[in-house]
């Protein structure tokens, strides 16, 4: 058992000072055995390095603020020039509507889609039927005198179910009109 443990252990020496493999602490070339500076000197050196980084950061921050102020002044000048610039005929096209009578669907085609067909397809929609059923159940529960906890919670959801049913009805109607138009166009 001891031979198995010994064979699994790494045989390469590891330095205790620099934590690198291949040499021992007495042979370490990357870190000296004795300190080159005292603890106070190392601390002072770290503080000096930190102060230098802080100065560089403040300098970059001041430069960025200067650039932002310069950009804002250029932007304000550009906006003033744009506001003072007279609009030509070509700019009119940017602000006019692109919807004209020629791009709108013809009135005769819209009239062809009958309301009865739209309503019949709307009533066959799965979500519409589900919400209509829930609303019918809520109406039946409202007539009861005593309700259980879950039934009372269902009755409390009536306004939410009604608004959801209205939105689903609108979507189903739009879907039905679209399908009818597509069928008649083909």
Secondary structure, 3 states (H helix, E strand, C coil): CHHHHHHHCCCCCECCCCCCECCCHHHCCCCCCCCCCCHHHHHHHHHHHHHHHHHHHHHHHHHHHHHHHHHHHHHHHHHHHHHHCCCCHHHHHHHCCCCCCCCCCCHHHHHHCCHHHHHHHHHCCHHHHHHHHHHHHHHHHHHCCCCCHHHHHHHHCHHHHHHHHHHHHHHHHHHHHHHHHHHHHC
